[in-house]
Amino acid sequence: MAAAMRPKRQGQLSAAQRGKVLALMGVTFVASAAISEVVKPGQFEYQRAALAQPEGEEYKETQALKTMQGTSFQALMPTLLGVREVLASLMWVQADDYFHRGEYRPIISMVKQITAIDPHQLDVYATGAWHMAYNFMDKRLIEDGVNFLQAGCKNNSAVYDLFFEQGYMHYDKTKDFPAAVAAYELASQKKTTTGKVVPPSYVRHQLAHAIEKMGDIDRCVAQWEKNLEVGKELEKKEGVNPGAAGPNTAAAYHNLYITRRRLNERVASIAERERNQAEAVKLWEANVALADDWLKIFPNHGDVLKDRQRAQNEVERLKAGHLRPMSMADLDMHFTVTRIAPRKLEVEGTIDALDLSRVRVQFEDKDYPERIKRGFDFKMDNCSLEWDDLPVNKNHFKRTIDLDKDPADMERTPAEIYPLKADQYELSVTYNPRLQAAFIQDRYGWNGEGLTAKPGELVIDDSRAGMMNGKRYPLRLVRKVITLSREDVIGKEKKVLYKD
Amino acid sequence: MNTWVIARNTFGDSLRKRVLLIFLLLAFVMLTLALLLNYFTAREQSTIFKSTQLVIILIFGALIAITTAVFLIPNEIERRTIYSILSKPVQRWEFFLGKFLGGAMTVGFMVGLMSMALMLVLFVLSAKPPTSTVDLGQAQTQAVNIGDWMHRAGSEMLLVLRGTLVIYFQLIIVTAIATTLSLYLTPTVNFSVTAFIWIVGNLQWLVSALANRNDTKDSFVIIPWIAKLFYYLLPHFHDFNIMGSIVHPEVAIKVNHWVYAGEVGAYGVAYALLVLLAGVLVFDRKEV
C-alpha cells in the first residue's frame, strides 16, 4: 500500500508490474527447485563415479551422506569443494618429484592418499604398485603391490589397464601363473581408455604366454589361435601393424607355430621314452605337416624349412626303428649353506641341470604366510623374506644372501628390511621347470615331465598340473627345505649350517 | 532493445579494465606452465593437464565474474553516469538487466578465450596417443597417425567444450548474485559475500543429505524443513561439478552427459533469473 502511494519516478515499474515480477519470481523459484530435483540423480551418478562406488544401487538421497561418511579424511576437503581430480593430479606431480630425487619413502603413503582422493588415476595405481613390488626391493611389499593393483582393478573395472598390470606382476614377480592368467583373461575382455572395444594385442599375447607358463599347453594353443583370429579381424579395420599394441598378427603366427611345434616335439619325446614308436612317428609327422602348412603362408621361411627337415629326419629315424629314448634327467641337487658373517648366508651347490637354468633360493620366517596375516605393521616390523634366482653355470650355483644391507641402497637399516625376529627360518632351494627358458624346457618339459630327483626332493604337485594333447601332467619340481634357527643366521663366527 | 545497447556498452567497458586482463594473463601463464609436465606419459599428462586447467578456468572465471559484477552498478552511481541514463526513456529494469547481460558477456568472452587456449594445447597434446607406462616405449617410436590424432583431438575438444559450458552456466549465477548484491553492498564486501555463497553452494549436496537423514527426521522435525528451505534458496553449485567425467572419460557413468549439461544449464538460467528478478525489484525502488 505504502509502495503504491509512493510517487512513480522515470523508468520505475507500476504496482501492477511489480506484482507480475513477484509472480514471475515465484514461477522461477519453483522452476529452479524442480530442475534441481531433475538434476539430482545425474549428479549422484557423477559423485558415485568419482568415488568409484558400485553401480546398481537404487538412488537414495541419503546415499550422498553415506558416501561422505565413507570418504577418508584426506579426501574430505577436495570432495566437499569438488576439486578432487586436480588435487590428486598435483599430488601425483609431487610424488613423481620424490621419485626422481630418490626419496622413495613417502611415495607409498602418497599413492594411497592420491587414489583415495581420485580412485580413477590409473597411472598412480600402476606406478605405485611398481614402486612397491620392484623399486623398494623389499620382497614383503610385493603382495602390497598386488593388493594395490587389486583395489585399482576394482575401482576401474571397465578398462583393461590395471588388470594387465596385475597380470604382469603375477607373471613376472610372484610367478603365480594361474593368478596371472585370471588377470590377463579379464584384461583381454575390457575396453581401452579411449573406448576401443578390443584391447591392444599385447594383452592377449601375454595371456597366451601366461597360460603356457601355467603348463596348460592345449589352452595355450587355443589362445594363440584366437589371438591370430582377433589380429586378422583388426588388420582388416586398422591395417598391418607389427607393433605390440597393433593387430600384430606376425607375433601370433610365430607363437602359434612354435607352440604347436614344441608341443609335438615334447610329447613325441615322452612317447619315445615310453617306447611308443607309433605315437612318436605320428607326432613328428604332425610337425612335418605343420611346417608344410606354414610354408604355404610364409614360403621359403628359413627356420620353418629347417624345422621341416628335422621333423622329416626324425620320422625316417623312427620308422627305421632307431629309437633313442631319453631317460628322465636326475638333477641330483646338492648344496651347502654357510654363515660367512652375521646375517650373511652363502648358498653354494651343484645340480645336474643345463647351463643358464635358474635355481631359486628363498629365505623366510618358518611360518611366514601365517605371521603376515597379523597386518601390515606387524609384517614390516617382524617378518623377513628374501629370495634370489641363481644361474647355473657348469652344474654349479652360488650366491650370498646378504641380510645385512639395504638391497636398494635407500639408507634403510638392515633390520628394517630383515627384522629376523622369528625363532626359526626356512631356507629352500627349488628347481622349478616352469621358471626356465624355453630351450631348457625342451629338455625337462613344461611341467617337468623329463626330470626326476631323489625321493624326498622330488615334488609332484597335481594341483598345478598342466595339459598336453588332452592328457594331464602333474607339475614335477625339485625342492629341498632346511630349517635354521635365529642364532644360525645372526651368529658371529663362520660356520657351515647345512651340507648334503 | 535498450537492454541490449546497455549490455554492449557494458561489455566494451569491461574489456577495457586492466584487472580483468591481468586475470586473463595469469590464466594463460598457468596454462602454459602446465605444458612443462611433458615428462609424464601422454595419459598422465592429459589427466593432470585437463584437471588443473579446468580448475584454473573455474577459479579465474569466478574471479573475473565477481570482479566484473561487483563494479557494474556502483561505478555508474559513483561516476554519476546513471543519472543521465535513467533520465532518458530507459526503464530501470532494462538498465539493470543490461548491466548484468554485459557482465555475463564479459565472463563468457573470457571463459571462451581460456577454453580456446586449453583446446589448442589439447589439440597439440593429442598428437601423442594416450599411452600408459606399458606401451610408452613403443608409442615414442611410432609415427603420428593424422586420422587418429584428429579423432582424439575432436573427442578432447568436445569434453572441454562440455566442461567449460557447464562452468559458464555456474558463473552466470555468480554474476547474477554479485550484480544483485552490488545494490546493497560495497564492492569489497560484495566480493567476499559472493565468494562465500559460491563455497556454500558447493556444499549444498551435504545440506541435501542432512535434510534427508532419517535420524534427523525422527529427532527434531523442524531441522529437515529448515535444511530443505536453505537447500532450495541457495544455489546448487555442486550440481555443476562434472570434472570427473571430463578428466576420466573412460569411467562409465549412467548419464547422458550433454542432456545433463543442458539440465544444469537450464537450472543456471532459472536461478540467475530468480536472483535478477529480485534485483529488478530492489533496483526499482533504489534511491538513485
Contacts between the chains, C-beta under 8 A, distances in Angstrom:
chain1	res1	chain2	res2	distance
A	3	B	285	7.3
A	6	B	285	7.9
A	10	B	86	6.3
A	10	B	87	6.5
A	11	B	86	5.4
A	11	B	89	7.8
A	11	B	90	5.8
A	11	B	91	4.8
A	11	B	92	4.5
A	11	B	94	7.7
A	11	B	95	7.4
A	12	B	91	8.0
A	12	B	92	5.8
A	12	B	284	5.4
A	12	B	285	7.6
A	13	B	91	7.7
A	13	B	92	7.4
A	13	B	93	6.7
A	13	B	280	7.8
A	13	B	284	5.1
A	18	B	281	6.5
A	18	B	284	7.0
A	21	B	93	7.9
A	21	B	277	5.6
A	21	B	280	5.9
A	21	B	281	5.8
A	22	B	281	7.2
A	24	B	277	5.8
A	25	B	274	6.1
A	25	B	277	4.6
A	25	B	278	6.5
A	25	B	281	7.8
A	28	B	270	5.4
A	28	B	271	7.8
A	28	B	273	4.9
A	28	B	274	4.2
A	28	B	277	6.5
A	29	B	232	7.6
A	29	B	274	5.5
A	31	B	270	4.7
A	32	B	232	7.8
A	32	B	267	6.0
A	32	B	270	4.1
A	32	B	271	4.6
A	32	B	274	5.8
A	33	B	232	4.8
A	35	B	263	6.4
A	35	B	266	5.4
A	35	B	267	4.3
A	35	B	270	5.8
A	36	B	232	7.3
A	36	B	236	5.2
A	36	B	239	6.7
A	36	B	267	5.8
A	38	B	263	5.8
A	39	B	236	7.4
A	39	B	239	5.0
A	39	B	260	7.3
A	39	B	263	5.0
A	39	B	264	5.7
A	39	B	267	5.9
A	40	B	208	7.6
A	40	B	239	7.6
A	42	B	255	4.7
A	42	B	260	4.6
A	42	B	263	6.9
A	43	B	205	7.1
A	43	B	238	6.9
A	43	B	239	5.0
A	43	B	241	7.6
A	45	B	253	5.3
A	45	B	254	5.4
A	45	B	255	4.8
A	46	B	241	6.8
A	46	B	242	5.7
A	46	B	244	6.2
A	46	B	245	6.3
A	46	B	253	6.3
A	46	B	255	6.7
A	46	B	260	7.9
A	47	B	205	7.2
A	49	B	244	5.8
A	49	B	245	7.1
A	49	B	251	5.1
A	49	B	252	7.5
A	49	B	253	4.5
A	50	B	243	7.9
A	50	B	244	4.1
A	55	B	252	7.8
A	55	B	254	7.1
A	61	B	208	6.3
A	61	B	209	6.6
A	61	B	211	7.9
A	61	B	212	3.9
A	62	B	209	6.0
A	62	B	212	5.1
A	62	B	213	5.8
A	62	B	214	7.0
A	64	B	205	5.2
A	64	B	206	7.5
A	64	B	208	6.6
A	64	B	209	4.3
A	65	B	206	7.5
A	65	B	209	3.4
A	65	B	210	6.9
A	65	B	212	7.9
A	65	B	213	6.3
A	68	B	206	6.7
A	68	B	209	6.8
A	80	B	202	7.1
A	80	B	203	5.8
A	80	B	206	7.0
A	81	B	199	7.3
A	81	B	202	5.6
A	81	B	203	8.0
A	82	B	202	5.6
A	82	B	238	6.2
A	82	B	241	3.8
A	82	B	243	6.7
A	83	B	55	5.6
A	83	B	243	7.3
A	84	B	243	7.8
A	84	B	244	7.7
A	85	B	47	7.7
A	85	B	51	4.1
A	85	B	243	5.1
A	85	B	244	6.1
A	85	B	247	4.6
A	85	B	248	7.5
A	86	B	51	4.2
A	86	B	52	5.3
A	86	B	54	7.6
A	86	B	55	4.4
A	86	B	243	7.6
A	88	B	51	7.6
A	89	B	47	6.1
A	89	B	48	4.1
A	89	B	51	4.6
A	89	B	52	6.0
A	89	B	247	7.9
A	90	B	48	7.8
A	90	B	52	7.0
A	92	B	44	7.3
A	92	B	48	6.8
A	93	B	37	6.9
A	93	B	48	6.5
A	96	B	39	8.0
A	96	B	40	7.1
A	118	B	244	7.9
A	120	B	244	7.0
A	120	B	247	7.8
A	120	B	248	4.2
A	120	B	250	7.9
A	120	B	251	5.4
A	121	B	47	6.8
A	122	B	43	7.2
A	122	B	132	6.7
A	123	B	40	7.8
A	123	B	41	6.5
A	123	B	43	6.2
A	123	B	44	4.6
A	123	B	47	7.4
A	123	B	132	6.3
A	123	B	133	6.5
A	126	B	132	6.5
A	126	B	133	5.8
A	126	B	134	7.7
A	127	B	133	6.4
A	130	B	133	7.6
A	156	B	250	7.9
A	156	B	251	7.4
A	158	B	250	6.6
A	158	B	251	6.8
A	158	B	252	4.9
A	159	B	250	5.2
A	161	B	132	5.7
A	161	B	134	7.5
A	164	B	134	6.7
A	165	B	134	7.3
A	191	B	250	7.5
A	192	B	250	7.7
A	193	B	43	6.8
A	193	B	130	6.1
A	193	B	249	7.8
A	193	B	250	4.0
A	194	B	130	5.9
A	194	B	152	7.0
A	194	B	155	7.8
A	194	B	250	7.5
A	195	B	249	8.0
A	195	B	250	7.3
A	200	B	135	6.7
A	202	B	134	7.6
A	202	B	135	7.3
A	243	B	138	5.4
A	243	B	142	6.5
A	244	B	135	6.6
A	244	B	138	5.5
A	245	B	135	5.1
A	245	B	138	6.1
A	245	B	139	7.7
